[in-house]
């Protein structure tokens, strides 16, 4: 009798159910699993729960109306945009007093008479607001924006951003003076522990004086190139303003700007233009504003307020005209005189000036230095330029010694009638 497939269905089921046991079922459950499957499922579940909690706290809900999440709403900004402007003008005030308490309240002075007790906007951190700070106030007289200190543009332009290319190697005949200046400028900044160990305060001011053209301003340029501190250069004539009190205000703002820097060097060039001796005829001569500027400078140098890491350099051709109160120790700690270079100094200056010039071989610089007695560095630089002009007129590619001798005859002997260094040095003996 033939056997059909359907006849053995029950037997086949019985055989299959008997073939798979508990161990086989456990093996089948492990199929496709890795050692990290359970941890992956656990972390996925935890992350899903955290996402749902964040959505609940942020107020994000599924919506069909197309609105942004509620946490991103800016109703005040939208209202300003609807009213016709994305930014409204703010009133500028100054915080005079911050009141204690859990909620921020501050007394703000607007203009010169009105004072208000105001709060702050929610996005402003209370830790960013300090007393005597300029702030912007909105329409409801709440602090919308902290503002930087107000600095006169003429003061900010005095700050030297581009470093000069002059270095100490470009200055000749001033080795002793440069050594003293390095003690004042570099040691307090680079090695302040030496002064603390000895228990002495570091010198923070000095005046460079001497005849014109001996390298006072050139030394200040080298200092600006050498140090990484902020360098602010002030010409004395810039402080002589039309209205009385403007120069004193500029002095206060200059020192306020300097105190805001980690280290700052103030260089007052031509200090004799505003530091002259005080007289009783100031009102008659029109020097009342100049004297106020001098008094404010004296107060900033040695007043009740600490100067901080502010180093003051001054340069003057007329030290005999400076006020006695300015010259005392504590206000001007060092007085460095720049004298006319000696024979070795003149030779060094000539070599420095001709370093980048196309000069011939065999030039006797020592002889040229002997031919320039009592000459300043500026006169020697003029000699080198005139020697180049003589070579240019004759269409030569090099400057020879004869060009230097002609230049000495023209500059040193010809122009000397316009100057009288001996009388100048005698009048300015300090």
C-alpha positions as a Markdown table, in Angstrom:
| # | Residue | x | y | z |
|---|---|---|---|---|
| 1 | Unk | 0.0 | 0.0 | 0.0 |
| 2 | Unk | 1.5 | 3.4 | -1.0 |
| 3 | Unk | 2.5 | 5.8 | 1.8 |
| 4 | Unk | 1.5 | 9.4 | 1.2 |
| 5 | Unk | 3.1 | 12.5 | 2.7 |
| 6 | Unk | 0.0 | 13.5 | 4.7 |
| 7 | Unk | 0.0 | 10.2 | 6.4 |
| 8 | Unk | 3.2 | 10.9 | 8.3 |
| 9 | Unk | 2.4 | 14.5 | 9.5 |
| 10 | Unk | 1.7 | 13.5 | 13.1 |
| 11 | Unk | 4.8 | 11.4 | 13.3 |
| 12 | Unk | 6.9 | 14.3 | 11.9 |
| 13 | Unk | 5.4 | 16.7 | 14.5 |
| 14 | Unk | 6.2 | 14.2 | 17.2 |
| 15 | Unk | 9.8 | 13.8 | 16.0 |
| 16 | Unk | 10.3 | 17.7 | 15.8 |
| 17 | Unk | 8.9 | 18.4 | 19.3 |
| 18 | Unk | 11.1 | 15.7 | 20.7 |
| 19 | Unk | 14.2 | 17.1 | 18.9 |
| 20 | Unk | 14.1 | 20.7 | 20.5 |
| 21 | Unk | 14.7 | 20.7 | 24.2 |
| 22 | Unk | 15.2 | 23.4 | 26.9 |
| 23 | Unk | 18.9 | 23.7 | 26.2 |
| 24 | Unk | 18.2 | 24.1 | 22.5 |
| 25 | Unk | 15.6 | 26.8 | 23.2 |
| 26 | Unk | 18.1 | 28.7 | 25.4 |
| 27 | Unk | 20.7 | 28.6 | 22.6 |
| 28 | Unk | 18.1 | 29.9 | 20.1 |
| 29 | Unk | 17.4 | 32.8 | 22.4 |
| 30 | Unk | 21.0 | 33.8 | 22.4 |
| 31 | Unk | 21.2 | 33.9 | 18.6 |
| 32 | Unk | 22.1 | 37.4 | 17.4 |
| 33 | Unk | 23.0 | 38.6 | 20.9 |
| 34 | Unk | 26.5 | 40.0 | 21.7 |
| 35 | Unk | 28.2 | 40.5 | 25.1 |
| 36 | Unk | 27.1 | 44.2 | 25.1 |
| 37 | Unk | 23.5 | 43.7 | 24.1 |
| 38 | Unk | 22.0 | 44.0 | 27.6 |
| 39 | Unk | 24.0 | 47.1 | 28.4 |
| 40 | Unk | 23.0 | 48.7 | 25.0 |
| 41 | Unk | 19.4 | 48.1 | 25.8 |
| 42 | Unk | 19.8 | 49.5 | 29.3 |
| 43 | Unk | 21.5 | 52.7 | 28.1 |
| 44 | Unk | 19.0 | 53.1 | 25.3 |
| 45 | Unk | 16.1 | 53.0 | 27.8 |
| 46 | Unk | 17.8 | 55.5 | 30.1 |
| 47 | Unk | 18.5 | 57.9 | 27.3 |
| 48 | Unk | 14.9 | 57.7 | 26.1 |
| 49 | Unk | 13.7 | 58.5 | 29.6 |
| 50 | Unk | 16.1 | 61.5 | 29.9 |
| 51 | Unk | 15.0 | 62.9 | 26.5 |
| 52 | Unk | 11.4 | 62.7 | 27.6 |
| 53 | Unk | 12.2 | 64.4 | 30.9 |
| 54 | Unk | 14.1 | 67.2 | 29.1 |
| 55 | Unk | 11.1 | 67.7 | 26.7 |
| 56 | Unk | 8.8 | 67.9 | 29.7 |
| 57 | Unk | 11.0 | 70.5 | 31.5 |
| 58 | Unk | 11.4 | 72.6 | 28.3 |
| 59 | Unk | 7.7 | 72.5 | 27.5 |
| 60 | Unk | 8.2 | 71.0 | 24.1 |
| 61 | Unk | 5.0 | 69.5 | 22.9 |
| 62 | Unk | 3.9 | 68.0 | 19.7 |
| 63 | Unk | 1.8 | 70.7 | 18.0 |
| 64 | Unk | 0.2 | 71.0 | 14.6 |
| 65 | Unk | 0.1 | 74.8 | 14.6 |
| 66 | Unk | 3.7 | 75.2 | 13.6 |
| 67 | Unk | 4.8 | 77.3 | 16.6 |
| 68 | Unk | 8.4 | 77.3 | 17.9 |
| 69 | Unk | 9.1 | 75.7 | 21.3 |
| 70 | Unk | 8.0 | 77.9 | 24.2 |
| 71 | Unk | 11.5 | 78.1 | 25.5 |
| 72 | Unk | 12.5 | 79.9 | 22.3 |
| 73 | Unk | 9.8 | 82.5 | 22.5 |
| 74 | Unk | 10.9 | 86.2 | 22.7 |
| 75 | Unk | 7.7 | 88.2 | 23.2 |
| 76 | Unk | 9.5 | 91.5 | 23.9 |
| 77 | Unk | 11.6 | 91.2 | 20.7 |
| 78 | Unk | 8.6 | 90.3 | 18.6 |
| 79 | Unk | 6.7 | 93.2 | 20.0 |
| 80 | Unk | 9.5 | 95.6 | 19.2 |
| 81 | Unk | 9.7 | 94.2 | 15.7 |
| 82 | Unk | 5.9 | 94.7 | 15.2 |
| 83 | Unk | 6.2 | 98.3 | 16.5 |
| 84 | Unk | 8.6 | 99.0 | 13.7 |
| 85 | Unk | 12.1 | 98.6 | 15.0 |
| 86 | Unk | 14.4 | 95.7 | 16.0 |
| 87 | Unk | 16.4 | 97.9 | 18.5 |
| 88 | Unk | 15.3 | 100.7 | 20.6 |
| 89 | Unk | 17.6 | 103.5 | 21.8 |
| 90 | Unk | 18.8 | 103.0 | 25.3 |
| 91 | Unk | 19.5 | 105.6 | 27.9 |
| 92 | Unk | 23.0 | 105.6 | 29.3 |
| 93 | Unk | 23.4 | 105.7 | 33.0 |
| 94 | Unk | 26.0 | 104.9 | 35.7 |
| 95 | Unk | 25.5 | 102.6 | 38.6 |
| 96 | Unk | 26.1 | 104.6 | 41.8 |
| 97 | Unk | 25.1 | 101.9 | 44.4 |
| 98 | Unk | 24.1 | 98.3 | 44.3 |
| 99 | Unk | 21.5 | 97.5 | 47.0 |
| 100 | Unk | 21.9 | 94.4 | 49.1 |
| 101 | Unk | 19.2 | 91.7 | 49.0 |
| 102 | Unk | 18.1 | 88.6 | 47.2 |
| 103 | Unk | 16.6 | 90.5 | 44.2 |
| 104 | Unk | 18.9 | 92.8 | 42.2 |
| 105 | Unk | 18.3 | 96.5 | 42.8 |
| 106 | Unk | 20.7 | 99.3 | 41.9 |
| 107 | Unk | 20.7 | 103.1 | 42.1 |
| 108 | Unk | 21.4 | 104.4 | 38.6 |
| 109 | Unk | 22.2 | 108.0 | 37.8 |
| 110 | Unk | 21.0 | 109.3 | 34.5 |
| 111 | Unk | 22.6 | 112.6 | 33.3 |
| 112 | Unk | 23.7 | 114.8 | 36.2 |
| 113 | Unk | 20.5 | 115.1 | 38.4 |
| 114 | Unk | 18.1 | 112.2 | 38.0 |
| 115 | Unk | 18.7 | 109.0 | 40.0 |
| 116 | Unk | 16.5 | 105.9 | 39.8 |
| 117 | Unk | 16.2 | 102.6 | 41.6 |
| 118 | Unk | 16.1 | 100.0 | 38.9 |
| 119 | Unk | 16.3 | 96.3 | 38.2 |
| 120 | Unk | 17.9 | 94.3 | 35.5 |
| 121 | Unk | 16.7 | 92.2 | 32.5 |
| 122 | Unk | 16.5 | 88.5 | 33.0 |
| 123 | Unk | 19.3 | 87.7 | 30.5 |
| 124 | Unk | 21.8 | 90.0 | 32.4 |
| 125 | Unk | 23.9 | 88.3 | 35.1 |
| 126 | Unk | 24.1 | 90.2 | 38.3 |
| 127 | Unk | 27.8 | 89.2 | 38.7 |
| 128 | Unk | 28.6 | 91.2 | 35.5 |
| 129 | Unk | 27.3 | 94.5 | 37.1 |
| 130 | Unk | 29.5 | 96.6 | 39.3 |
| 131 | Unk | 29.3 | 100.0 | 40.9 |
| 132 | Unk | 30.5 | 103.0 | 38.9 |
| 133 | Unk | 29.7 | 101.0 | 35.7 |
| 134 | Unk | 28.1 | 102.5 | 32.6 |
| 135 | Unk | 24.9 | 100.6 | 31.6 |
| 136 | Unk | 22.1 | 100.9 | 29.0 |
| 137 | Unk | 18.6 | 101.3 | 30.3 |
| 138 | Unk | 15.4 | 100.3 | 28.5 |
| 139 | Unk | 12.0 | 102.0 | 28.3 |
| 140 | Unk | 11.0 | 100.5 | 31.7 |
| 141 | Unk | 14.3 | 101.8 | 33.2 |
| 142 | Unk | 15.8 | 98.3 | 33.7 |
| 143 | Unk | 19.4 | 97.5 | 32.9 |
| 144 | Unk | 19.5 | 96.0 | 29.4 |
| 145 | Unk | 23.2 | 96.1 | 28.6 |
| 146 | Unk | 26.5 | 96.7 | 30.5 |
| 147 | Unk | 28.7 | 99.2 | 28.7 |
| 148 | Unk | 32.5 | 99.6 | 28.6 |
| 149 | Unk | 34.1 | 102.6 | 30.3 |
| 150 | Unk | 33.9 | 105.8 | 28.3 |
| 151 | Unk | 37.3 | 106.7 | 26.9 |
| 152 | Unk | 38.0 | 109.8 | 24.9 |
| 153 | Unk | 39.0 | 108.8 | 21.3 |
| 154 | Unk | 42.0 | 111.1 | 21.5 |
| 155 | Unk | 43.2 | 109.0 | 24.5 |
| 156 | Unk | 42.7 | 105.7 | 22.9 |
| 157 | Unk | 44.6 | 106.8 | 19.8 |
| 158 | Unk | 47.7 | 107.6 | 22.0 |
| 159 | Unk | 48.1 | 103.8 | 22.6 |
| 160 | Unk | 50.8 | 102.4 | 20.4 |
| 161 | Unk | 49.4 | 99.3 | 18.6 |
| 162 | Unk | 52.2 | 98.8 | 16.0 |
| 163 | Unk | 55.5 | 98.3 | 17.7 |
| 164 | Unk | 58.4 | 100.4 | 16.4 |
| 165 | Unk | 61.3 | 98.7 | 14.7 |
| 166 | Unk | 63.9 | 100.5 | 16.7 |
| 167 | Unk | 65.9 | 98.3 | 19.2 |
| 168 | Unk | 68.6 | 98.9 | 21.8 |
| 169 | Unk | 71.2 | 97.9 | 19.2 |
| 170 | Unk | 70.2 | 100.9 | 17.1 |
| 171 | Unk | 71.2 | 103.3 | 19.9 |
| 172 | Unk | 74.8 | 104.3 | 20.2 |
| 173 | Unk | 76.8 | 106.2 | 22.8 |
| 174 | Unk | 74.2 | 105.5 | 25.6 |
| 175 | Unk | 75.3 | 102.3 | 27.2 |
| 176 | Unk | 75.2 | 103.5 | 30.8 |
| 177 | Unk | 71.8 | 105.2 | 30.3 |
| 178 | Unk | 70.3 | 102.1 | 28.7 |
| 179 | Unk | 71.5 | 100.0 | 31.7 |
| 180 | Unk | 69.7 | 102.3 | 34.1 |
| 181 | Unk | 66.5 | 102.3 | 32.1 |
| 182 | Unk | 66.5 | 98.5 | 32.0 |
| 183 | Unk | 66.6 | 98.4 | 35.8 |
| 184 | Unk | 63.4 | 100.6 | 35.9 |
| 185 | Unk | 61.4 | 99.0 | 33.1 |
| 186 | Unk | 62.5 | 95.4 | 32.7 |
| 187 | Unk | 63.4 | 94.3 | 36.2 |
| 188 | Unk | 60.0 | 95.2 | 37.9 |
| 189 | Unk | 58.1 | 93.4 | 35.1 |
| 190 | Unk | 60.3 | 90.3 | 34.6 |
| 191 | Unk | 61.7 | 89.8 | 38.1 |
| 192 | Unk | 59.5 | 91.5 | 40.8 |
| 193 | Unk | 60.5 | 88.9 | 43.3 |
| 194 | Unk | 63.9 | 90.5 | 43.6 |
| 195 | Unk | 62.4 | 93.7 | 45.0 |
| 196 | Unk | 60.1 | 91.8 | 47.3 |
| 197 | Unk | 63.0 | 89.8 | 48.7 |
| 198 | Unk | 64.8 | 93.0 | 49.6 |
| 199 | Unk | 61.7 | 94.7 | 50.8 |
| 200 | Unk | 62.0 | 97.8 | 48.6 |
| 201 | Unk | 59.5 | 99.2 | 46.2 |
| 202 | Unk | 60.4 | 99.1 | 42.5 |
| 203 | Unk | 61.1 | 102.5 | 40.8 |
| 204 | Unk | 58.2 | 103.3 | 38.5 |
| 205 | Unk | 59.1 | 106.7 | 37.0 |
| 206 | Unk | 62.1 | 108.5 | 35.5 |
| 207 | Unk | 62.9 | 111.5 | 33.4 |
| 208 | Unk | 65.2 | 111.5 | 30.4 |
| 209 | Unk | 66.8 | 114.9 | 30.0 |
| 210 | Unk | 69.6 | 116.4 | 27.9 |
| 211 | Unk | 70.4 | 118.4 | 24.8 |
| 212 | Unk | 68.4 | 117.8 | 21.7 |
| 213 | Unk | 69.3 | 114.9 | 19.4 |
| 214 | Unk | 71.1 | 112.6 | 21.9 |
| 215 | Unk | 68.5 | 109.7 | 21.8 |
| 216 | Unk | 65.8 | 110.3 | 24.4 |
| 217 | Unk | 62.8 | 109.7 | 22.1 |
| 218 | Unk | 64.8 | 107.0 | 20.3 |
| 219 | Unk | 65.3 | 105.2 | 23.6 |
| 220 | Unk | 61.5 | 105.3 | 24.2 |
| 221 | Unk | 60.9 | 103.7 | 20.8 |
| 222 | Unk | 63.3 | 100.9 | 21.7 |
| 223 | Unk | 61.5 | 100.4 | 25.0 |
| 224 | Unk | 58.2 | 100.1 | 23.2 |
| 225 | Unk | 59.7 | 97.5 | 20.9 |
| 226 | Unk | 61.4 | 95.6 | 23.7 |
| 227 | Unk | 58.5 | 95.2 | 26.2 |
| 228 | Unk | 55.2 | 93.4 | 25.8 |
| 229 | Unk | 53.5 | 95.9 | 28.0 |
| 230 | Unk | 51.0 | 98.5 | 26.7 |
| 231 | Unk | 52.8 | 101.6 | 25.5 |
| 232 | Unk | 51.0 | 104.9 | 25.5 |
| 233 | Unk | 52.8 | 107.9 | 24.0 |
| 234 | Unk | 51.6 | 111.4 | 25.0 |
| 235 | Unk | 53.0 | 114.6 | 23.5 |
| 236 | Unk | 53.0 | 117.5 | 25.9 |
| 237 | Unk | 51.4 | 119.9 | 23.5 |
| 238 | Unk | 48.3 | 117.5 | 23.2 |
| 239 | Unk | 47.5 | 118.3 | 26.9 |
| 240 | Unk | 47.3 | 122.0 | 26.3 |
| 241 | Unk | 43.7 | 122.4 | 25.4 |
| 242 | Unk | 41.5 | 125.4 | 24.7 |
| 243 | Unk | 39.3 | 125.1 | 27.8 |
| 244 | Unk | 40.5 | 125.1 | 31.3 |
| 245 | Unk | 40.3 | 121.7 | 32.9 |
| 246 | Unk | 40.4 | 119.6 | 29.7 |
| 247 | Unk | 44.1 | 118.8 | 30.1 |
| 248 | Unk | 43.5 | 117.6 | 33.7 |
| 249 | Unk | 40.6 | 115.4 | 32.5 |
| 250 | Unk | 42.8 | 113.9 | 29.8 |
| 251 | Unk | 45.4 | 113.0 | 32.5 |
| 252 | Unk | 42.8 | 111.2 | 34.6 |
| 253 | Unk | 41.6 | 109.2 | 31.6 |
| 254 | Unk | 45.1 | 108.3 | 30.5 |
| 255 | Unk | 45.9 | 106.9 | 33.9 |
| 256 | Unk | 42.5 | 105.2 | 34.1 |
| 257 | Unk | 43.3 | 103.5 | 30.8 |
| 258 | Unk | 46.8 | 102.6 | 32.0 |
| 259 | Unk | 45.4 | 101.0 | 35.2 |
| 260 | Unk | 43.1 | 98.8 | 33.2 |
| 261 | Unk | 46.1 | 97.1 | 31.6 |
| 262 | Unk | 48.2 | 94.4 | 33.3 |
| 263 | Unk | 51.4 | 96.4 | 32.7 |
| 264 | Unk | 51.5 | 99.8 | 31.0 |
| 265 | Unk | 54.3 | 102.4 | 30.2 |
| 266 | Unk | 53.3 | 106.0 | 29.8 |
| 267 | Unk | 55.8 | 108.2 | 27.8 |
| 268 | Unk | 55.4 | 111.9 | 28.1 |
| 269 | Unk | 57.4 | 113.6 | 25.3 |
| 270 | Unk | 58.3 | 117.2 | 25.6 |
| 271 | Unk | 57.2 | 117.3 | 29.3 |
| 272 | Unk | 58.5 | 120.9 | 29.7 |
| 273 | Unk | 55.5 | 122.1 | 27.6 |
| 274 | Unk | 53.0 | 121.5 | 30.4 |
| 275 | Unk | 55.2 | 120.9 | 33.5 |
| 276 | Unk | 56.6 | 124.4 | 33.8 |
| 277 | Unk | 57.1 | 126.1 | 37.2 |
| 278 | Unk | 54.0 | 127.6 | 38.7 |
| 279 | Unk | 53.7 | 131.3 | 39.0 |
| 280 | Unk | 51.3 | 133.8 | 40.5 |
| 281 | Unk | 50.6 | 135.4 | 37.2 |
| 282 | Unk | 49.0 | 132.3 | 35.7 |
| 283 | Unk | 45.6 | 134.0 | 35.2 |
| 284 | Unk | 47.3 | 137.0 | 33.4 |
| 285 | Unk | 49.5 | 134.9 | 31.2 |
| 286 | Unk | 46.8 | 132.3 | 30.4 |
| 287 | Unk | 48.6 | 129.4 | 32.0 |
| 288 | Unk | 45.9 | 128.4 | 34.5 |
| 289 | Unk | 44.8 | 125.4 | 32.5 |
| 290 | Unk | 48.5 | 124.3 | 32.1 |
| 291 | Unk | 49.0 | 124.5 | 35.9 |
| 292 | Unk | 45.8 | 122.4 | 36.5 |
| 293 | Unk | 47.2 | 119.8 | 34.1 |
| 294 | Unk | 50.5 | 119.7 | 36.1 |
| 295 | Unk | 48.7 | 119.4 | 39.5 |
| 296 | Unk | 46.6 | 116.5 | 38.2 |
| 297 | Unk | 49.8 | 114.8 | 36.9 |
| 298 | Unk | 51.4 | 115.2 | 40.4 |
| 299 | Unk | 48.3 | 113.8 | 42.0 |
| 300 | Unk | 48.3 | 110.7 | 39.8 |
| 301 | Unk | 52.0 | 110.1 | 40.3 |
| 302 | Unk | 51.9 | 110.2 | 44.1 |
| 303 | Unk | 48.3 | 110.6 | 45.4 |
| 304 | Unk | 45.9 | 108.6 | 47.6 |
| 305 | Unk | 45.1 | 106.2 | 44.8 |
| 306 | Unk | 47.7 | 103.5 | 44.0 |
| 307 | Unk | 49.2 | 103.8 | 40.6 |
| 308 | Unk | 49.4 | 100.0 | 40.1 |
| 309 | Unk | 51.7 | 98.6 | 37.4 |
| 310 | Unk | 52.0 | 101.9 | 35.5 |
| 311 | Unk | 55.5 | 103.0 | 34.6 |
| 312 | Unk | 56.0 | 106.7 | 33.7 |
| 313 | Unk | 58.8 | 108.0 | 31.4 |
| 314 | Unk | 59.3 | 111.6 | 30.6 |
| 315 | Unk | 61.6 | 113.4 | 28.2 |
| 316 | Unk | 62.6 | 117.0 | 28.3 |
| 317 | Unk | 65.1 | 119.3 | 26.8 |
| 318 | Unk | 64.6 | 122.0 | 29.5 |
| 319 | Unk | 64.8 | 120.4 | 32.9 |
| 320 | Unk | 65.5 | 123.8 | 34.5 |
| 321 | Unk | 61.9 | 124.9 | 33.7 |
| 322 | Unk | 60.2 | 121.9 | 35.4 |
| 323 | Unk | 58.3 | 122.4 | 38.6 |
| 324 | Unk | 60.1 | 121.5 | 41.8 |
| 325 | Unk | 57.2 | 119.5 | 43.2 |
| 326 | Unk | 57.3 | 117.2 | 40.2 |
| 327 | Unk | 61.0 | 116.5 | 40.5 |
| 328 | Unk | 61.1 | 115.1 | 44.0 |
| 329 | Unk | 61.7 | 111.4 | 44.7 |
| 330 | Unk | 58.5 | 109.4 | 44.7 |
| 331 | Unk | 57.1 | 111.2 | 41.7 |
| 332 | Unk | 60.3 | 111.0 | 39.5 |
| 333 | Unk | 62.4 | 108.2 | 41.0 |
| 334 | Unk | 65.3 | 108.5 | 38.5 |
| 335 | Unk | 66.8 | 111.4 | 36.6 |
| 336 | Unk | 68.8 | 110.1 | 33.7 |
| 337 | Unk | 71.0 | 112.5 | 31.7 |
| 338 | Unk | 71.7 | 111.9 | 28.1 |
| 339 | Unk | 75.0 | 113.7 | 27.4 |
| 340 | Unk | 76.7 | 114.3 | 24.1 |
| 341 | Unk | 78.5 | 111.1 | 22.9 |
| 342 | Unk | 82.3 | 110.8 | 23.4 |
| 343 | Unk | 84.7 | 109.7 | 20.7 |
| 344 | Unk | 83.8 | 106.0 | 21.1 |
| 345 | Unk | 80.1 | 106.8 | 21.2 |
| 346 | Unk | 80.4 | 108.9 | 18.0 |
| 347 | Unk | 82.2 | 106.1 | 16.2 |
| 348 | Unk | 79.6 | 103.6 | 17.3 |
| 349 | Unk | 76.8 | 105.9 | 16.1 |
| 350 | Unk | 78.4 | 106.3 | 12.7 |
| 351 | Unk | 78.8 | 102.5 | 12.3 |
| 352 | Unk | 75.1 | 102.1 | 13.3 |
| 353 | Unk | 73.9 | 104.7 | 10.8 |
| 354 | Unk | 76.0 | 103.2 | 7.9 |
| 355 | Unk | 75.1 | 99.6 | 8.7 |
| 356 | Unk | 72.4 | 99.5 | 5.9 |
| 357 | Unk | 74.1 | 102.0 | 3.6 |
| 358 | Unk | 76.2 | 101.1 | 0.5 |
| 359 | Unk | 79.6 | 102.4 | 1.8 |
| 360 | Unk | 83.0 | 101.6 | 0.4 |
| 361 | Unk | 85.7 | 99.6 | 2.1 |
| 362 | Unk | 88.4 | 101.2 | 4.2 |
| 363 | Unk | 86.4 | 104.1 | 5.7 |
| 364 | Unk | 88.0 | 105.4 | 8.8 |
| 365 | Unk | 85.1 | 105.9 | 11.2 |
| 366 | Unk | 87.4 | 106.8 | 14.1 |
| 367 | Unk | 88.8 | 109.7 | 12.0 |
| 368 | Unk | 85.3 | 110.9 | 11.0 |
| 369 | Unk | 84.3 | 110.8 | 14.7 |
| 370 | Unk | 87.3 | 113.0 | 15.6 |
| 371 | Unk | 86.2 | 115.5 | 12.9 |
| 372 | Unk | 82.8 | 115.8 | 14.7 |
| 373 | Unk | 83.6 | 117.1 | 18.2 |
| 374 | Unk | 80.7 | 117.8 | 20.5 |
| 375 | Unk | 78.2 | 116.5 | 18.0 |
| 376 | Unk | 74.9 | 114.8 | 18.9 |
| 377 | Unk | 73.5 | 111.6 | 17.4 |
| 378 | Unk | 71.1 | 113.5 | 15.2 |
| 379 | Unk | 73.9 | 115.5 | 13.7 |
| 380 | Unk | 75.9 | 112.4 | 12.9 |
| 381 | Unk | 72.8 | 110.8 | 11.3 |
| 382 | Unk | 72.5 | 114.0 | 9.2 |
| 383 | Unk | 76.1 | 113.6 | 8.2 |
| 384 | Unk | 75.5 | 110.1 | 6.9 |
| 385 | Unk | 72.5 | 111.3 | 4.9 |
| 386 | Unk | 74.4 | 114.2 | 3.3 |
| 387 | Unk | 77.2 | 111.8 | 2.4 |
| 388 | Unk | 74.7 | 109.7 | 0.5 |
| 389 | Unk | 73.4 | 112.8 | -1.3 |
| 390 | Unk | 76.9 | 113.6 | -2.5 |
| 391 | Unk | 77.4 | 110.1 | -3.8 |
| 392 | Unk | 74.0 | 110.3 | -5.6 |
| 393 | Unk | 74.9 | 113.6 | -7.3 |
| 394 | Unk | 78.0 | 112.0 | -8.8 |
| 395 | Unk | 76.0 | 108.8 | -9.8 |
| 396 | Unk | 78.2 | 106.5 | -7.7 |
| 397 | Unk | 76.9 | 103.2 | -6.3 |
| 398 | Unk | 79.0 | 103.5 | -3.1 |
| 399 | Unk | 79.7 | 106.2 | -0.6 |
| 400 | Unk | 83.3 | 106.9 | -0.2 |
| 401 | Unk | 85.2 | 108.6 | 2.6 |
| 402 | Unk | 85.5 | 111.9 | 0.7 |
| 403 | Unk | 81.6 | 112.2 | 0.8 |
| 404 | Unk | 81.6 | 111.9 | 4.6 |
| 405 | Unk | 84.3 | 114.7 | 4.8 |
| 406 | Unk | 82.2 | 117.0 | 2.6 |
| 407 | Unk | 79.1 | 116.2 | 4.7 |
| 408 | Unk | 81.0 | 117.0 | 7.9 |
| 409 | Unk | 82.0 | 120.4 | 6.4 |
| 410 | Unk | 78.4 | 121.2 | 5.6 |
| 411 | Unk | 76.5 | 119.8 | 8.6 |
| 412 | Unk | 78.9 | 120.1 | 11.5 |
| 413 | Unk | 80.7 | 123.3 | 10.6 |
| 414 | Unk | 78.1 | 125.0 | 8.4 |
| 415 | Unk | 75.0 | 124.3 | 10.5 |
| 416 | Unk | 76.8 | 124.8 | 13.9 |
| 417 | Unk | 76.1 | 128.5 | 13.7 |
| 418 | Unk | 72.4 | 127.8 | 14.3 |
| 419 | Unk | 73.1 | 126.0 | 17.6 |
| 420 | Unk | 75.2 | 126.7 | 20.6 |
| 421 | Unk | 75.4 | 123.5 | 22.6 |
| 422 | Unk | 77.8 | 124.9 | 25.2 |
| 423 | Unk | 75.4 | 127.6 | 26.4 |
| 424 | Unk | 72.5 | 125.2 | 26.2 |
| 425 | Unk | 74.2 | 122.7 | 28.4 |
| 426 | Unk | 75.2 | 125.3 | 31.0 |
| 427 | Unk | 71.6 | 126.7 | 31.2 |
| 428 | Unk | 70.1 | 123.2 | 31.6 |
| 429 | Unk | 72.4 | 121.8 | 34.2 |
| 430 | Unk | 70.2 | 119.8 | 36.6 |
